[in-house]
């Protein structure tokens, strides 16, 4: 059998930025929620609710990374707790769906009788929120391209950043023109902005949890690449899946010609998987024609 090398989760490098983002969002959350309730501003309450999900979402992401880093492998936990990061990303998606749905429903209800919303405090708090969200956004931007877990927290913050801009526009329109529908309109716009990004995050999380092959990997092409190796007669029982973001795993059985150099075949196969498909952890079984026949007897 052949095995890849050990891995470190991509998200593990971003504990410090996540911690800073958590502190920023938690501090501002209190101000925004309190002001939103005091002024009856749906746009501000919407942004404040997103800020609450930011705190929960970033906290989940941080807790998942710390758990994955500290959990040691054991006989009954051979992959550690790396999947905790994916569960945190899915939890973030569920939170965002809930908040977006609430805001849209509440905004529609308010269209019939929009309340008077004082523009000045809304503008002031929106400006503070914009600064806080921009800081958190910049902290998490780089990590969002490497880790699904970090991306979940990043999307939370991005939604709030857009929300703060929306609240600022809503407050300014209310302050300058007294248009009472600005607040619910912007509330709906914020909710609709969040939903498609949330769906993408949820879909990617579920693909990992259901152990689908990574979207970037063509499993048929990978199988053919292994079949094309010298002395390999056939490749079967191929599995490719993602443990957590940046940690793809593969296993396969290679049927080889009698008398072939099995060590060389393993080295070549691992090189192909690492160089062409960026899969560094692979478990490969080299077997004869007789051994391969028994594998085909499995029905699942």
N, C-alpha and C positions, 0 to 999 in steps of 0.2 A: 504493500500500500504506500501511497505518497501523500504527504501532508504539507500544507503551506506553513507560513510563519505566524507568530502571534500578532494580534491586532490591537490597536488602540482606537477607540471610537473617535470619529472626527469631532464630535461635540465636546469631548473631554477637554479640548484646548480652549474652550470658551466659557469656563466657569467664572472668571473675573468679569468679563463683559456682561454676562447674565446677572451676576450679583449686583453690579452697578445699575443695570436696567431695572432690576427688581426694586432697588432702593428708590430710584427716581419715580417710578410709576406708583409705588405704594405711598410715597409722600404726597404726590399731587392728587391721588385718588380722593383723599379725604376732602380737599378743597373743592374739587369739581363736583362731587356728589352733593355736598352740603349746599353749594351755590345753586345747583340745578334744582334741588328740592325747594329752596327758598324763593327762587324766581319763577318756578313752574315752567321752565324752558325745556321742551321735549328734546331739542337739539343738544342742549347741555346735559340733560339726563341720559340721552343716548350715548354721548361721548363719555359720560361718567360711568355708564354701565360697561362700555367697552374697556374703560380704564380698570374696572374691577376684574374683567376677564383677563386683562393684561397682567394684573398682579397674580391672579390664580394661574394663568397660563405660563408666565415666566417662572413662577414658583414651581409649577409642575415640571417644566423643562429642567430647571436647576436641580430639583430633587431627583429626577430620573438619571441625570448625568452623574451626580454624586453617588447614587445607589449603584449604578453600573460600574463606576470606578472602584468602589470599595468592596463590592461583592466578589468573593473569590470563587473560582470554580470548585465544584464538589462532585462526588459521584452521581448525585441526582440533579446537578445544575451545571451541565457540561459547557454551556455557552454563557455562564454568568447571568447578569440581569440586563443585558444590552437591549432587550426588547422593551424594557421599561420606557426607553426614550420614544419608541414608536407609539406606545400606549398614551404617553403624555401628549404627543402630537395629535392623536385622535381625540383625546379629551378636549384639547384646545379647539378643534374643529366643531365638536358638539357644542361647546360654550358659545362660540361665535354664531353658529346657526340659531341658537336660542335667543341671543341678544338681538340679532338682526330681525328675527321674526317678531319679537316683542315690539321693537321700534316701529316696524312697518304697520303692524296692527294698531298700535296706539296713535300713530300719525293719521291713519285713515279715520279713526274715531274722532280725532280732533278737528278734522276738516270742517265738520258741521258747525262747530262753535269754537274757533281757535281762541285760546286765552290771551290776555294781555301779558306780554313778556317784556320786562325792562331790558332795554338793549345794552345800557352801559356796563352793568356787572357781567353780563354774558360776554361782551367783547373783552373785558379785562381778563376774565378767567380763561377765555379761549386763547388769548395771547400767551398766558402762562402755560396752558396745556400744550400749545404748539411748540414752545421752547423745550418742555419736558419730553414730549414725544419725539422731537427731532434728535435730542441727545440719545435717547434709548434706541432710536432707529439707526443712528450711525454706529452705535456700539454693536448691534447685532447684524448689520448688513453683510459683512464678510462671512460670518458663520452660517448665514442662511443658505449659501450656495453649497455648503459641504454637509450639512446635517438636516435631516427632516425635522428632528426635534427642535433645533434652533430656528428652522424656518417657521414652525408653528408659532413660536414666541414672536418672531419677526413680523409675521402677518398680523398678529394681534396688535403690535405696535404700529404697523403701517396703517391698519384700519383706524386706529386712534389718531394718527397723524392727519389722515384725510378728514376724519371727524372733527378735529380741532379747526381745520381750515373751513369746513362747513359751518361749524358753530360761529366762527368769526364772521363769515359772510352773513349768516342769519342775524347775528347781533347787530352788524353794521346796517343791514337793510331795515331792521326794526327801528334802530336808533334814528336813521336818517329819514325814512319814509313812513314809518308806522305801519308797515304792511304786516298784518297779523298772521298771514299764511306762510310767511318766510320760514318760521320755525318748523312746522310739520313737514313742509316740502323738503327742507334740508335733512330732516330726520329720516324721511323715506330714502332720499338719495344716499345717505350714509349706509343705511341698511342694505340697499341694493348693490352698493359698491363692494360690500364685504362678502356677499353670498357666493359669487363665482370663485373667488379665491379660497374661500372656506371649503367649497366642494372639491377643488383640486387637492387641497391638503388632506381631506378625509379620504379621497380616492387613493392617493399615494400611500397613506397609512394602512388602508385596508389591503392593498396589494401586497404589502410586506407581511401583514399578519396572516393573510391567506397563502403566503409563501409562493406567490407568483414569481416568475423570472423577472429580473430587472428589465425595464422597458428598453434600455439601451442594448441589451444582449439578445441577439438572434440565436436561439437555442439550436435550430436546425443547422445554421452555418457553423456554430461551435462544434456540433457533432461531426459534421463533414470535415472540419479542420483536424479533429482528432483521428478520424478514419484515414486521413491522407498521410498520417505519419508512417515512416518506414516500419514494416513488419506488423502493422496493426491490421487485422483482418476485418474487425467489426467493433462498433462501439454501441453499448446499450445501457439501459438503466441510468440515463443521464438526468441529473437534477441540478438546477441552478436556482438559488434564492438569495434573498437579502436578509441578513441578521438584523442590522440597523444601518442607518445611512453611512455609506462609505465602506461597508463590510459585506461584500458579496461572497458567497460560498458555493462550491460545486462539488458534485460527486459523480463518478461514472465508472463503468466496467469496460475494460479494453481487452478484447480477445486478440491474442497475438499468435504468430507462427511458432511452431516448435523450434526450439534452439535459439530463439532471438534473445538479445541482450535486454532483459527486463529493466534493469537499472537505467540504461540509456533511454529506453522508451519512457519511463517515468520522468526523467529529467527533461526530455524534449516536450512531453505533454504539459508539464508544469510551466515551462517557458512559454509555450503557445498561449496557455490560459492567462498567464500574468502579463505578457507583452501585448497580445492582441485583444484581450477582453478585460484586463485589469482585475482579474480574479486571482488573488494571491493565496487563498486558502482553498485547497482542493484535495479531496480524498479520492484516489484513483486505485482501482483494483485491476491488476493484470492477471488474466486467467487463460486457460487452455480452452479448446473447443468443447471438451466434455464438461468443464465447470460452467461455461457460458450457457449450455443447454439447460442446466438446472435453474438458472436465473429466470428463464422464460416461463417456467412453470408457475411463477407467482401471478396471482390474479388481481393484485392491487397496485 
